[in-house]
Amino acid sequence: MPQYARGQLEQLQTKFDELEQTGVFQRPEDLNVVAEYLNPSFLVKKKSGGFRLVTAFSDVGRYSKPQPSLMPDVDSTLCKIACWRYIIVSDLSQSFYQIPLAKSSLKYCGVATPFKGVRIYTRCAMGMPGSETALEELMCRVLGDLLQNGCVAKIADDLYCGGNTPTELLSNWRKVLTALDKCDLRLAAKKTIISPVSTTILGWIWSRGSIRASPHRIAALSSCTPPKTVRDLRAFIGSYKMLSRVIEGSASILAPLESITAGNQSSSPVVWSESLTTSFYHAQEALSSNKSIVIPKPEDLLWIVTDGSVKMNGLGATLYALRDNKLLLAGFFSAKTRKHQVTWLPCEVEALSVASAIKHFAPYITQSKFQTCVLTDSKPCVQSFEKLCRGQFSASPRVTTFLSTASRYQISLRHLSGSANLPSDFASRNAPPCDDPRCQICSFISKAEDSV
């Protein structure tokens, strides 16, 4: 029992009584169960006022084996949400309490109330082992068809319904309410926002089909002091990279900082020279110039502008989406190549840049209903691709191998003059090194090079 004053203990008991009336708790004798373990419970103050009952299942969790489930990730959920021009944001009300516990689990879910003895959880609770996967399975059962149709997105107990017109949004919202009502599930009215002009979703600002970085997300990075250790600097760089899709030239901005962390122990102190300090503050200033981007839809015609730099060992690309005869910015990409590639021919690096950009933006390319067009300022690459389409091979085996990626995704490759290719050219000349051994893009670049 927490060390509460008398008044707080009465509040805790009141909360137990409220939940017992709704069937979340029952007496052990009513369930014909003997409690074998009591989990500590306490009150947590809510932002909206009042208190929430929280039970710590930490010890029980060590002996539990949650059921497997495919949990939605933030990035895929964000990609779906960002495509909608109109949205409704809501939250399930007491969602975990909708899930009954198995008879065999009841004896491990006991709690001690301040004044009325032991009670047993009969329903699932937040923090209970396996509660997240159980809720995920429940929502898939209830909203599976709507999730498949792409008009609903969810993550945990957060629910998003969208459409591209007000009429479509209303129709989809009715379907959601009908599905929830059939299963006696409820939404939190105070947390339901209907068709906002802009709103914060998963740490990003959504506004009429585009996303940009949230000021709260940027504030911590833009106001922090220079990290003292390599571990802290890597944490800063990692958080910064999460915003790379909306910050132009993030590769060049982070390059001086990443060069310091390469090959050093996490506990090593960072020696802040004048130039390094300038680079750090420049990175913080660049956060204010973040761009608003759109997430490509299947109906969009995609254009990828690529560039590779031999001297700077960098690859860069910019993705655009043609929607309603308007060319919209859809994201940036940059990566570092190996140092020995400085001996490669320019056309070979350009071909690697094309292949890497296609690999990076592949999820959008495969879902598009139209043929994606890649623009490069390398005429030899365009000519080699044309030869490949005719069943002929380029004089450079590297170029042929790299450009085979374009044929795999049914890409159209065209020439673009260098003067019109500034964003990708800048990214390729200022790409930062990447030390993550699990990075898929760097792994692809390495495998593509070694495959020749």
C-alpha positions as CSV (number, residue, x, y, z in Angstrom):
1,M,0.0,0.0,0.0
2,P,1.5,3.4,-0.9
3,Q,2.4,5.8,1.9
4,Y,-0.6,8.1,1.3
5,A,-2.3,10.5,3.7
6,R,-5.8,9.6,4.9
7,G,-7.5,11.7,2.2
8,Q,-5.5,10.1,-0.6
9,L,-6.2,6.6,0.7
10,E,-9.9,7.5,0.5
11,Q,-9.5,8.7,-3.0
12,L,-7.7,5.4,-3.9
13,Q,-10.5,3.4,-2.4
14,T,-13.1,5.5,-4.2
15,K,-11.4,4.7,-7.5
16,F,-11.4,0.9,-6.6
17,D,-15.1,1.2,-5.8
18,E,-15.9,2.9,-9.2
19,L,-14.1,0.2,-11.2
20,E,-15.7,-2.5,-9.1
21,Q,-19.1,-1.2,-10.0
22,T,-18.3,-1.4,-13.7
23,G,-17.0,-5.0,-13.3
24,V,-13.3,-4.4,-13.7
25,F,-12.7,-5.7,-10.1
26,Q,-14.5,-8.5,-8.2
27,R,-14.1,-10.1,-4.8
28,P,-12.1,-13.4,-4.9
29,E,-14.9,-15.4,-3.4
30,D,-17.4,-14.3,-6.1
31,L,-15.0,-15.6,-8.7
32,N,-14.1,-18.8,-6.8
33,V,-10.5,-17.7,-7.1
34,V,-7.7,-17.6,-4.5
35,A,-5.3,-14.6,-5.1
36,E,-1.8,-15.9,-5.3
37,Y,-0.2,-12.6,-5.9
38,L,-1.0,-9.0,-5.0
39,N,0.2,-6.2,-7.4
40,P,0.8,-2.7,-5.9
41,S,-1.6,0.0,-7.1
42,F,-1.5,3.8,-6.8
43,L,-3.0,7.0,-8.2
44,V,-1.5,9.1,-11.1
45,K,-2.8,12.6,-11.7
46,K,-4.3,13.1,-15.2
47,K,-3.7,16.2,-17.3
48,S,-7.4,16.7,-17.7
49,G,-7.9,16.6,-13.9
50,G,-8.7,13.8,-11.5
51,F,-6.7,10.6,-11.0
52,R,-6.1,7.4,-12.8
53,L,-5.6,4.1,-11.1
54,V,-2.3,2.4,-12.1
55,T,-1.2,-1.1,-11.1
56,A,2.4,-2.2,-11.4
57,F,2.6,-5.7,-12.8
58,S,6.4,-5.7,-13.0
59,D,7.0,-8.8,-11.0
60,V,4.2,-10.8,-12.7
61,G,5.5,-9.6,-16.0
62,R,8.8,-11.5,-15.6
63,Y,6.9,-14.8,-15.7
64,S,4.5,-13.9,-18.4
65,K,4.6,-14.7,-22.1
66,P,2.5,-12.3,-24.2
67,Q,0.9,-13.5,-27.4
68,P,2.7,-12.6,-30.6
69,S,1.2,-9.9,-32.7
70,L,2.3,-7.6,-35.5
71,M,2.3,-4.1,-33.9
72,P,1.9,-1.0,-36.1
73,D,5.0,1.3,-36.1
74,V,5.0,5.0,-36.0
75,D,6.5,5.5,-39.5
76,S,4.0,3.4,-41.4
77,T,1.1,4.9,-39.4
78,L,2.4,8.4,-40.1
79,C,2.7,7.7,-43.8
80,K,-1.0,6.6,-44.0
81,I,-2.2,9.6,-42.0
82,A,-0.2,12.2,-43.9
83,C,-2.0,11.3,-47.2
84,W,-5.4,12.5,-46.0
85,R,-6.6,16.0,-46.6
86,Y,-9.3,15.7,-43.8
87,I,-8.9,13.8,-40.6
88,I,-10.7,12.9,-37.3
89,V,-8.5,12.2,-34.3
90,S,-9.9,10.2,-31.4
91,D,-9.0,8.0,-28.5
92,L,-10.6,4.8,-27.2
93,S,-12.2,5.2,-23.8
94,Q,-11.0,2.7,-21.2
95,S,-9.9,0.5,-24.1
96,F,-8.0,-2.1,-22.0
97,Y,-11.0,-2.7,-19.8
98,Q,-12.9,-4.0,-22.8
99,I,-10.8,-7.2,-22.8
100,P,-11.7,-10.0,-20.4
101,L,-9.0,-12.0,-18.6
102,A,-8.7,-15.7,-18.9
103,K,-9.8,-17.7,-15.9
104,S,-6.3,-19.1,-15.4
105,S,-4.8,-15.6,-15.1
106,L,-7.1,-14.2,-12.5
107,K,-5.2,-15.6,-9.5
108,Y,-2.1,-13.6,-10.5
109,C,-4.0,-10.3,-10.9
110,G,-4.9,-9.5,-7.3
111,V,-4.8,-6.1,-5.7
112,A,-5.1,-4.8,-2.1
113,T,-7.6,-2.0,-1.5
114,P,-7.0,0.5,1.3
115,F,-10.0,-0.5,3.4
116,K,-12.1,-3.3,1.8
117,G,-9.6,-6.1,1.3
118,V,-8.4,-8.0,-1.7
119,R,-10.0,-7.6,-5.2
120,I,-9.2,-9.4,-8.5
121,Y,-8.9,-7.9,-11.9
122,T,-11.4,-9.4,-14.3
123,R,-10.5,-7.2,-17.2
124,C,-7.2,-6.3,-18.9
125,A,-5.4,-3.2,-17.6
126,M,-2.8,-0.8,-18.9
127,G,0.7,-2.1,-18.1
128,M,-0.5,-5.7,-17.7
129,P,1.7,-8.2,-19.6
130,G,0.4,-8.7,-23.1
131,S,-2.2,-5.9,-22.8
132,E,-0.8,-4.1,-25.9
133,T,-0.9,-7.1,-28.2
134,A,-4.4,-8.1,-26.9
135,L,-5.7,-4.6,-27.7
136,E,-4.1,-4.7,-31.1
137,E,-5.8,-8.0,-31.9
138,L,-9.1,-6.6,-30.6
139,M,-8.9,-3.5,-32.9
140,C,-7.9,-5.6,-35.9
141,R,-11.0,-7.8,-35.3
142,V,-13.3,-4.7,-35.1
143,L,-11.7,-2.4,-37.7
144,G,-9.9,-4.9,-40.0
145,D,-12.0,-4.1,-43.1
146,L,-11.6,-0.3,-42.6
147,L,-7.9,-0.7,-42.0
148,Q,-7.6,-2.7,-45.3
149,N,-9.5,0.0,-47.2
150,G,-7.0,2.6,-45.9
151,C,-9.6,4.9,-44.3
152,V,-8.5,4.2,-40.7
153,A,-5.2,4.1,-39.0
154,K,-4.4,3.2,-35.4
155,I,-1.6,2.9,-33.0
156,A,-2.2,1.7,-29.4
157,D,-5.5,3.2,-28.4
158,D,-5.1,6.2,-30.7
159,L,-7.5,6.2,-33.6
160,Y,-7.4,8.2,-36.9
161,C,-10.0,8.3,-39.6
162,G,-9.4,10.2,-42.8
163,G,-10.6,11.1,-46.3
164,N,-9.8,13.4,-49.2
165,T,-13.1,15.2,-49.1
166,P,-15.5,16.2,-46.3
167,T,-18.1,13.8,-47.7
168,E,-15.6,10.9,-47.8
169,L,-14.5,11.7,-44.3
170,L,-18.1,11.7,-43.0
171,S,-18.8,8.4,-44.7
172,N,-15.7,6.8,-43.3
173,W,-16.4,8.1,-39.8
174,R,-19.9,6.6,-39.8
175,K,-18.4,3.3,-40.7
176,V,-16.0,3.6,-37.8
177,L,-18.7,4.5,-35.3
178,T,-20.9,1.7,-36.5
179,A,-18.2,-0.9,-36.1
180,L,-17.3,0.3,-32.6
181,D,-21.0,0.4,-31.6
182,K,-21.6,-3.2,-32.6
183,C,-18.8,-4.2,-30.3
184,D,-19.9,-1.9,-27.5
185,L,-16.6,0.1,-27.7
186,R,-16.6,3.8,-26.8
187,L,-14.5,6.8,-27.8
188,A,-13.3,9.6,-25.5
189,A,-15.4,12.7,-26.5
190,K,-13.0,15.2,-25.0
191,K,-10.1,13.7,-27.0
192,T,-12.0,13.6,-30.3
193,I,-11.0,16.3,-32.8
194,I,-13.1,16.6,-36.0
195,S,-11.6,17.9,-39.2
196,P,-9.0,20.3,-37.8
197,V,-7.0,22.5,-40.1
198,S,-3.8,21.3,-38.4
199,T,-3.1,19.0,-35.4
200,T,-0.2,17.3,-33.7
201,I,0.0,13.6,-34.5
202,L,2.8,11.3,-33.3
203,G,5.1,14.2,-32.8
204,W,4.5,15.8,-36.2
205,I,2.3,18.7,-37.3
206,W,-0.3,17.4,-39.8
207,S,-1.9,20.1,-42.0
208,R,-4.2,19.3,-44.9
209,G,-2.2,16.4,-46.3
210,S,1.3,17.5,-45.4
211,I,3.5,17.1,-42.4
212,R,6.2,19.2,-40.7
213,A,8.2,18.9,-37.6
214,S,6.5,19.9,-34.3
215,P,8.0,22.9,-32.5
216,H,8.1,20.8,-29.3
217,R,10.1,18.1,-31.2
218,I,12.6,20.7,-32.3
219,A,12.7,22.7,-29.1
220,A,14.8,20.2,-27.1
221,L,17.4,19.9,-30.0
222,S,17.6,23.6,-30.7
223,S,18.1,24.6,-27.1
224,C,20.4,22.0,-25.6
225,T,24.0,22.6,-24.8
226,P,26.8,20.8,-26.6
227,P,26.9,17.1,-25.4
228,K,29.9,16.2,-23.2
229,T,30.3,12.6,-24.2
230,V,30.2,10.6,-27.5
231,R,27.1,8.8,-26.3
232,D,25.2,12.0,-25.8
233,L,26.4,13.4,-29.1
234,R,25.2,10.2,-30.9
235,A,21.8,10.6,-29.2
236,F,21.7,14.2,-30.5
237,I,22.6,13.0,-34.0
238,G,20.0,10.2,-33.9
239,S,17.2,12.6,-32.8
240,Y,18.3,15.0,-35.6
241,K,18.1,12.3,-38.2
242,M,14.5,11.6,-37.3
243,L,13.8,15.0,-38.8
244,S,16.0,14.5,-41.9
245,R,13.0,14.0,-44.2
246,V,11.9,17.6,-43.6
247,I,15.4,19.3,-43.3
248,E,17.2,20.0,-46.6
249,G,20.9,19.3,-46.5
250,S,20.8,17.5,-43.1
251,A,23.6,15.3,-44.5
252,S,26.1,18.2,-44.7
253,I,24.9,19.7,-41.4
254,L,25.6,16.5,-39.4
255,A,28.9,15.5,-41.2
256,P,31.3,17.3,-38.9
257,L,29.5,16.0,-35.8
258,E,29.4,12.4,-37.0
259,S,33.1,12.4,-37.9
260,I,33.9,13.0,-34.2
261,T,31.8,10.0,-33.0
262,A,33.2,7.5,-35.6
263,G,35.5,4.9,-33.9
264,N,35.3,6.5,-30.4
265,Q,34.0,4.8,-27.2
266,S,30.6,6.0,-26.0
267,S,32.0,7.1,-22.7
268,S,34.8,9.2,-24.3
269,P,34.5,13.0,-23.8
270,V,33.9,15.2,-26.8
271,V,36.7,17.8,-27.3
272,W,34.8,20.9,-28.7
273,S,37.1,22.8,-30.9
274,E,36.0,26.2,-32.3
275,S,35.0,24.8,-35.7
276,L,33.1,21.8,-34.1
277,T,31.2,24.1,-31.8
278,T,30.3,26.3,-34.8
279,S,29.0,23.2,-36.6
280,F,26.9,22.2,-33.6
281,Y,25.2,25.6,-33.3
282,H,24.7,25.7,-37.1
283,A,22.9,22.4,-36.9
284,Q,20.6,23.9,-34.2
285,E,19.9,27.0,-36.3
286,A,19.0,24.8,-39.3
287,L,16.2,23.2,-37.4
288,S,14.2,26.4,-37.9
289,S,14.3,25.9,-41.7
290,N,12.5,22.6,-41.7
291,K,10.3,22.0,-44.7
292,S,6.7,20.9,-45.0
293,I,6.4,17.7,-47.1
294,V,3.6,15.5,-48.4
295,I,3.5,11.7,-48.2
296,P,3.0,10.2,-51.7
297,K,-0.4,8.6,-52.6
298,P,-0.9,5.8,-55.0
299,E,-2.5,8.3,-57.4
300,D,0.5,10.6,-57.5
301,L,3.1,10.6,-60.3
302,L,6.5,10.4,-58.6
303,W,9.7,12.1,-59.7
304,I,13.1,11.3,-58.2
305,V,16.0,13.7,-58.8
306,T,19.3,12.0,-58.0
307,D,23.0,13.1,-57.9
308,G,26.3,11.5,-56.9
309,S,29.6,13.2,-56.0
310,V,32.9,11.3,-56.5
311,K,35.1,13.8,-54.6
312,M,32.8,14.1,-51.6
313,N,31.9,10.4,-51.5
314,G,28.2,11.2,-51.3
315,L,24.8,10.3,-52.8
316,G,21.7,12.5,-52.8
317,A,18.1,12.4,-54.0
318,T,14.9,14.5,-53.7
319,L,11.5,13.0,-54.1
320,Y,8.6,15.0,-55.7
321,A,4.9,14.0,-56.1
322,L,2.8,15.4,-58.9
323,R,-0.7,15.9,-57.5
324,D,-3.5,18.0,-59.2
325,N,-0.9,19.4,-61.6
326,K,1.2,20.7,-58.7
327,L,4.7,19.4,-58.0
328,L,5.0,18.8,-54.2
329,L,8.1,18.1,-52.1
330,A,7.9,14.6,-50.7
331,G,11.3,14.0,-49.0
332,F,15.1,14.0,-49.1
333,F,17.7,11.3,-49.1
334,S,21.5,11.3,-48.8
335,A,24.1,8.7,-47.9
336,K,27.9,8.3,-47.7
337,T,29.9,6.0,-50.0
338,R,33.2,4.3,-49.3
339,K,36.4,6.3,-49.4
340,H,38.0,4.1,-52.1
341,Q,35.1,4.9,-54.5
342,V,36.9,8.2,-55.2
343,T,38.6,6.2,-58.0
344,W,35.4,5.3,-59.6
345,L,34.2,6.9,-62.8
346,P,31.6,9.7,-62.3
347,C,29.0,7.7,-64.2
348,E,29.4,4.7,-61.9
349,V,28.8,6.8,-58.8
350,E,25.8,8.4,-60.5
351,A,24.4,4.9,-61.3
352,L,24.9,3.9,-57.7
353,S,23.1,7.1,-56.6
354,V,20.1,6.1,-58.9
355,A,20.0,2.6,-57.5
356,S,20.2,3.8,-53.9
357,A,17.5,6.4,-54.3
358,I,15.2,3.8,-55.9
359,K,15.8,1.5,-53.0
360,H,15.2,4.2,-50.4
361,F,11.9,5.3,-51.9
362,A,10.8,1.8,-53.0
363,P,7.7,1.7,-50.7
364,Y,6.3,4.7,-52.5
365,I,7.3,3.4,-55.9
366,T,5.7,0.0,-55.6
367,Q,2.3,1.5,-54.4
368,S,2.2,4.1,-57.2
369,K,-0.2,3.5,-60.0
370,F,2.1,5.3,-62.5
371,Q,5.6,4.7,-63.7
372,T,8.1,6.6,-61.6
373,C,10.5,8.8,-63.4
374,V,14.1,9.2,-62.2
375,L,16.1,12.3,-63.3
376,T,19.8,12.3,-63.4
377,D,22.4,14.8,-64.7
378,S,24.5,11.9,-66.0
379,K,24.0,11.3,-69.8
380,P,26.2,8.1,-69.7
381,C,23.7,6.6,-67.2
382,V,20.7,7.5,-69.3
383,Q,22.4,6.0,-72.4
384,S,23.5,2.9,-70.5
385,F,19.9,2.4,-69.3
386,E,18.6,2.7,-72.8
387,K,21.1,0.1,-73.9
388,L,20.0,-2.2,-71.0
389,C,16.3,-1.8,-72.2
390,R,17.4,-3.0,-75.6
391,G,19.1,-6.1,-74.1
392,Q,22.7,-4.7,-74.5
393,F,25.3,-4.1,-71.8
394,S,27.2,-1.0,-70.8
395,A,31.0,-0.9,-71.1
396,S,31.0,-0.5,-67.3
397,P,29.7,-3.6,-65.4
398,R,29.1,-1.4,-62.4
399,V,26.8,0.9,-64.3
400,T,24.9,-2.1,-65.7
401,T,24.5,-3.8,-62.3
402,F,23.4,-0.7,-60.5
403,L,20.9,0.4,-63.2
404,S,19.3,-3.1,-63.2
405,T,17.5,-1.9,-60.0
406,A,15.7,0.6,-62.2
407,S,14.4,-2.1,-64.5
408,R,13.3,-4.2,-61.6
409,Y,11.0,-1.5,-60.4
410,Q,9.9,-0.5,-64.0
411,I,11.5,3.0,-63.7
412,S,11.8,5.5,-66.4
413,L,15.3,7.2,-66.4
414,R,15.7,10.6,-68.0
415,H,18.4,13.3,-68.2
416,L,18.4,16.5,-66.2
417,S,20.9,19.3,-66.5
418,G,23.1,19.8,-63.5
419,S,22.1,23.5,-63.0
420,A,18.5,22.3,-62.4
421,N,19.5,19.7,-59.9
422,L,20.5,21.8,-56.9
423,P,18.9,20.0,-53.9
424,S,20.2,16.5,-54.8
425,D,23.5,17.9,-55.9
426,F,23.9,19.6,-52.5
427,A,22.9,16.5,-50.6
428,S,25.4,14.3,-52.5
429,R,28.3,16.7,-51.9
430,N,27.5,16.9,-48.2
431,A,26.4,13.4,-47.2
432,P,27.3,12.4,-43.7
433,P,28.9,9.0,-42.8
434,C,26.7,6.4,-41.2
435,D,28.0,4.1,-38.5
436,D,24.9,2.0,-38.0
437,P,25.7,-1.6,-39.1
438,R,22.0,-2.3,-39.5
439,C,21.3,0.6,-41.8
440,Q,19.4,-0.9,-44.8
441,I,20.4,1.9,-47.2
442,C,24.1,1.6,-46.4
443,S,23.8,-2.2,-46.5
444,F,22.3,-1.9,-50.0
445,I,25.0,0.4,-51.2
446,S,27.7,-2.0,-49.8
447,K,26.1,-5.1,-51.3
448,A,25.5,-3.3,-54.7
449,E,29.1,-2.4,-54.9
450,D,30.3,-5.8,-53.9
451,S,28.0,-7.5,-56.4
452,V,30.1,-6.3,-59.3
